[in-house]
Amino acid sequence: MARLRIQELLQEQGKSRYWLFQQLNMSYQSYRRMLENETKSIRKENIEALCQIFGCSPNDLFSLDGEAGNDG
């Protein structure tokens, strides 16, 4: 399962959730769902914005956890 690493990136950079919310142009409900990994999709524009804000690539935003059939 793909998971957004926003919480980890915020912690690594010493930034708050409120700080990030102010940087993004989205509703609080969408923002909260994204942070809590409760969303089924994320807009390309939001991925680009997150990459610019964190100075990272899309690969740094996501991790794969608990894939089916993964023995290791």
Secondary structure, DSSP 8 states (H G I E B T S, - for coil): -EEE-HHHHHHHHT--HHHHHHHS-S-HHHHHHHHTT--S---HHHHHHHHHHHT--HHHHEEE-S-TT---
